[in-house]
């Protein structure tokens, strides 16, 4: 039996989203560690062109359904992480585009309708819903129920 906090389903969805992003953009996306000042940030998907230049930095959120409580902060927290990573990547690759790729249209709409959506726009961080298959969606929903405390 899986541990209640196991996130294998969400991690599998991240792999799927990276593949969808690659299809949509023609870039190659991989999870990547951005080092700076003795610290680092893990970015879910760094999109690189054929020359290896980082063109896009993406944070992925596989959550399904309406956001509750602290989950609403995820958009702005991830945007801040992307902006920080961007300042360290751009030294090498120019200024990559920033995006939040979420797997639930309802959650994206919830963020876009509030002040966080306006904040994302002012930070030049795009938020978009990525279509994933129903089997993956259902496995994420089951995992979320298991992970609820």
C-alpha positions in Angstrom: 0.0 0.0 0.0 1.3 3.5 -0.9 2.2 5.9 1.8 -0.5 8.6 2.2 1.9 11.4 1.1 3.3 9.5 -1.9 3.2 11.8 -4.9 4.0 9.4 -7.7 0.8 10.3 -9.6 1.6 14.0 -9.6 5.2 13.3 -10.7 3.9 11.1 -13.6 1.6 14.0 -14.6 4.6 16.3 -14.7 6.3 14.0 -17.1 3.2 14.1 -19.3 3.0 17.9 -19.1 6.7 18.2 -20.2 5.8 16.0 -23.2 2.7 18.1 -24.1 4.8 21.3 -23.8 7.4 19.8 -26.2 4.7 19.0 -28.7 3.2 22.5 -28.5 6.5 24.5 -28.7 9.1 22.2 -30.3 11.4 22.8 -27.3 13.0 20.1 -25.2 11.8 20.2 -21.5 13.5 18.7 -18.5 13.5 19.3 -14.8 16.5 21.3 -14.0 18.5 22.6 -11.0 19.4 26.4 -11.2 22.3 27.2 -8.9 23.0 30.6 -7.5 24.8 32.2 -4.5 25.2 28.9 -2.7 21.5 28.1 -3.1 19.5 26.4 -5.8 16.0 26.2 -7.2 14.5 23.1 -8.9 12.5 24.1 -11.9 9.9 21.5 -13.1 10.5 22.2 -16.8 13.2 24.2 -18.5 12.4 24.5 -22.2 15.5 24.6 -24.4 15.8 25.2 -28.1 18.0 23.2 -30.5 21.0 25.4 -29.6 20.5 24.6 -25.9 19.3 28.1 -25.0 16.8 28.2 -22.1 13.7 29.8 -23.8 11.1 29.0 -21.1 10.9 28.2 -17.4 7.8 26.3 -16.3 6.4 25.3 -13.0 3.9 22.5 -13.2 0.9 21.8 -10.9 -1.0 18.6 -11.3 -3.7 19.4 -8.7 -7.3 18.7 -9.8 -10.3 20.6 -8.6 -11.0 23.8 -6.8 -8.1 25.3 -4.8 -8.5 25.6 -1.0 -6.7 27.7 1.6 -3.0 27.8 1.1 -3.2 26.2 -2.3 -4.1 29.6 -3.7 -0.6 30.9 -2.8 1.0 28.3 -5.0 0.7 30.5 -8.1 2.4 33.5 -6.7 5.0 31.5 -4.8 5.9 29.6 -8.0 6.0 32.9 -9.9 8.5 34.3 -7.4 10.6 31.2 -7.8 10.5 31.4 -11.6 11.5 35.1 -11.5 14.4 34.4 -9.3 15.6 31.5 -11.5 15.1 33.7 -14.6 17.6 36.3 -13.2 20.3 33.5 -13.0 19.5 31.7 -16.2 19.3 34.9 -18.3 23.0 35.6 -17.7 23.7 32.6 -19.9 20.7 32.3 -22.2 18.9 35.7 -22.5 15.6 36.2 -20.7 13.4 33.1 -20.8 9.6 33.3 -20.8 7.9 32.3 -17.5 4.9 30.0 -17.3 2.8 28.1 -14.8 1.4 25.0 -16.5 -1.4 23.6 -14.5 -3.4 20.5 -15.2 -6.8 21.8 -14.1 -8.7 24.5 -16.0 -10.9 25.2 -12.9 -7.9 26.0 -10.8 -6.4 28.2 -13.5 -9.6 30.1 -13.8 -9.8 30.5 -10.0 -6.4 32.2 -10.0 -7.0 34.3 -13.1 -10.2 35.8 -11.7 -8.6 37.1 -8.5 -5.8 39.5 -7.6 -3.2 36.7 -8.0 -4.1 36.7 -11.7 -3.4 40.4 -12.0 -0.1 39.9 -10.0 1.0 37.2 -12.5 0.3 39.5 -15.4 2.3 42.2 -13.8 5.2 39.8 -13.2 5.0 38.6 -16.8 4.2 35.1 -15.8 1.7 33.2 -18.0 -0.7 30.7 -16.4 -2.3 28.1 -18.6 -4.2 24.8 -18.4 -2.6 21.8 -20.0 -4.9 19.1 -21.2 -4.0 15.6 -19.8 -5.8 12.3 -20.3 -8.7 11.2 -18.1 -6.9 8.2 -16.7 -4.1 10.5 -15.3 -6.7 13.0 -14.0 -8.5 10.2 -12.1 -5.2 8.9 -10.7 -4.4 12.4 -9.4 -7.8 12.7 -7.8 -7.4 9.4 -6.1 -4.0 10.4 -4.9 -5.4 13.7 -3.6 -8.0 11.9 -1.5 -5.3 9.6 -0.1 -3.0 12.6 0.7 -5.8 14.6 2.4 -5.1 14.7 6.1 
